[in-house]
Amino acid sequence: MNQETLNAKKLVVESLAKSISENDAMIVVEYRGLSVSELHGLKNLLRENDANLRVYKNSLVARAVENSGKGELKEILTEPNAIIFSKDVFASPKILAKFARQNEHLVLKGGLIEGHVVDSETIKSLARIPGRDGLI
C-alpha cells in the first residue's frame, strides 16, 4: 500500500476518533437491503435532529474504537454498517427504532452512549423513554 493511501486512512481514523470523543451517542446499524432512497430518507431524518449518518470501512472504525479504548465494540463491526453520531442521546435512538419498525432491513446493532458500550436492546429502551415534554 502506498504512503498516500496510508495517510488518507490515518486521517479517517483520527476523524472517527475525534467524532467518538465529541459526541454523546455513536450507534452502529446494519443497512443491508435498504434502497438508496430509503437510506437517503433516514439520513435526512437524522440530519434534521442534528445527527450524522456515515458509512465507513469496518476496519477503520475498529481502529478508531480501539484507539478510543472501546475495543469491545469491534465485535459488532461485521456486515455493511452505517455509523450515526449525535450529541443527543435520545433523539437518534427514537428515529432509528421507529425507522427499524417500519423497515425490517435496518438492524440496530449497538454502539456507545455517553462513553459506555451498549447493545441493541439498550438503544431500543432509550427510544421508549418519553421526550422532555412527556416527562414533565
Solvent accessible surface area in square Angstrom, and as a share of the most:
residue,aa,sasa,rsa
1,M,156,0.70
2,N,94,0.48
3,Q,111,0.49
4,E,139,0.63
5,T,53,0.31
6,L,67,0.33
7,N,69,0.35
8,A,53,0.41
9,K,57,0.24
10,K,115,0.49
11,L,119,0.59
12,V,49,0.28
13,V,13,0.07
14,E,109,0.49
15,S,60,0.39
16,L,1,0.01
17,A,26,0.20
18,K,128,0.54
19,S,27,0.17
20,I,20,0.10
21,S,91,0.58
22,E,92,0.41
23,N,33,0.17
24,D,64,0.33
25,A,1,0.01
26,M,4,0.02
27,I,1,0.00
28,V,0,0.00
29,V,1,0.00
30,E,31,0.14
31,Y,47,0.18
32,R,131,0.48
33,G,48,0.46
34,L,22,0.11
35,S,53,0.34
36,V,133,0.76
37,S,83,0.54
38,E,64,0.29
39,L,33,0.16
40,H,101,0.45
41,G,30,0.29
42,L,0,0.00
43,K,65,0.28
44,N,52,0.26
45,L,78,0.39
46,L,0,0.00
47,R,140,0.51
48,E,132,0.59
49,N,63,0.32
50,D,125,0.65
51,A,6,0.05
52,N,76,0.39
53,L,5,0.02
54,R,116,0.42
55,V,73,0.42
56,Y,42,0.16
57,K,121,0.51
58,N,42,0.22
59,S,65,0.42
60,L,16,0.08
61,V,1,0.00
62,A,20,0.15
63,R,153,0.56
64,A,0,0.00
65,V,0,0.00
66,E,96,0.43
67,N,111,0.57
68,S,42,0.27
69,G,57,0.55
70,K,55,0.23
71,G,25,0.24
72,E,98,0.44
73,L,2,0.01
74,K,81,0.34
75,E,142,0.64
76,I,41,0.21
77,L,14,0.07
78,T,75,0.44
79,E,83,0.37
80,P,45,0.29
81,N,3,0.02
82,A,0,0.00
83,I,1,0.01
84,I,0,0.00
85,F,11,0.05
86,S,2,0.01
87,K,129,0.55
88,D,66,0.34
89,V,17,0.10
90,F,84,0.35
91,A,19,0.15
92,S,1,0.00
93,P,0,0.00
94,K,61,0.26
95,I,26,0.13
96,L,0,0.00
97,A,7,0.05
98,K,113,0.48
99,F,26,0.11
100,A,24,0.19
101,R,180,0.66
102,Q,131,0.58
103,N,17,0.09
104,E,136,0.61
105,H,78,0.35
106,L,5,0.03
107,V,69,0.40
108,L,12,0.06
109,K,35,0.15
110,G,0,0.00
111,G,0,0.00
112,L,7,0.03
113,I,15,0.08
114,E,111,0.50
115,G,36,0.35
116,H,127,0.57
117,V,57,0.33
118,V,25,0.14
119,D,77,0.40
120,S,25,0.16
121,E,103,0.46
122,T,52,0.30
123,I,0,0.00
124,K,75,0.32
125,S,45,0.29
126,L,25,0.12
127,A,15,0.12
128,R,166,0.61
129,I,64,0.33
130,P,70,0.44
131,G,40,0.39
132,R,183,0.67
133,D,120,0.62
134,G,57,0.55
135,L,120,0.60
136,I,151,0.77
